[in-house]
Amino acid sequence: MPAIYPKKASLSLTSDDETRLQEFAPLFNIEFRQIDEKTYVLSTNDGVRSCNVSLPAAKAHRRLFMEISSRAAKWVHFHLGVACRDSLLGADRRGI
């Protein structure tokens, strides 16, 4: 049976999720800072390539989530059928 993918995936993050992501960022060599009410800057440098992106506030934490998830894939078990958000941040929500 083929996998079923939603037509439009949306990621909703709570303010607690956003705070946790900002705490995780330095652990993955990601600098994430707010410039003003409408803009954040995300900077990465993995030794091979660097990235410096200006992001609108509405999308900034989702991009941060994606950057952290891609780096955390080596250590976090992303469960099939469970939102990546819940796999990455869910353990803390359950007190594990």
C-alpha positions in Angstrom: 0.0 0.0 0.0 1.5 3.4 -1.0 2.1 6.1 1.6 -0.5 8.8 1.9 0.8 12.3 2.2 -1.4 15.3 3.0 -1.7 17.8 0.2 -0.6 20.7 2.5 1.4 19.9 5.7 1.3 22.6 8.3 3.5 22.8 11.4 2.1 24.5 14.4 4.5 25.4 17.2 3.5 26.6 20.6 5.4 29.4 22.3 7.0 26.7 24.6 8.1 24.8 21.4 9.7 28.0 20.0 11.5 28.6 23.3 12.8 25.0 23.3 14.0 25.3 19.7 15.9 28.5 20.6 17.5 26.7 23.5 18.5 23.8 21.2 19.9 26.0 18.4 23.4 26.6 19.9 23.8 22.9 20.5 23.7 22.5 16.7 25.9 25.5 15.8 22.9 27.6 14.8 22.7 31.2 15.7 19.1 32.4 15.8 18.2 35.9 16.8 15.4 38.4 16.5 16.3 41.6 14.7 12.9 43.4 15.1 9.3 42.5 15.6 9.0 41.2 12.0 12.4 39.7 11.3 14.7 36.9 12.6 18.2 35.9 11.4 19.3 32.3 11.2 23.0 31.7 10.8 24.7 28.3 10.4 28.3 27.2 9.8 29.1 23.5 9.7 32.7 24.0 8.7 32.1 23.2 5.0 29.4 25.7 4.2 27.7 28.6 5.9 24.2 30.1 5.7 22.9 33.5 6.8 19.2 34.0 6.2 16.8 36.8 7.1 13.4 35.3 7.9 9.9 36.8 8.5 8.7 36.2 12.1 5.8 34.1 10.8 8.2 31.5 9.3 11.3 31.8 11.4 10.7 29.2 14.0 9.5 26.7 11.5 12.7 27.1 9.6 14.7 26.8 12.8 12.8 23.6 13.5 13.7 22.2 10.1 17.4 23.1 10.5 17.5 21.4 14.0 15.6 18.4 12.8 18.0 17.8 9.9 20.9 17.9 12.3 19.2 15.9 15.0 18.3 13.0 12.7 21.5 11.2 13.8 20.4 11.1 17.4 16.6 11.4 17.5 14.3 8.6 16.5 11.6 10.2 14.3 8.7 7.8 14.7 6.7 6.7 11.6 3.2 8.2 11.8 4.2 10.7 14.5 4.7 14.4 13.8 8.4 15.2 13.6 7.7 18.0 16.1 6.4 15.4 18.6 9.4 13.1 18.0 11.9 16.0 18.6 10.1 17.9 21.3 7.6 15.3 22.6 9.9 13.6 25.1 10.1 16.8 27.1 6.4 17.2 27.0 5.8 13.7 28.5 8.5 14.2 31.1 10.8 11.5 29.7 
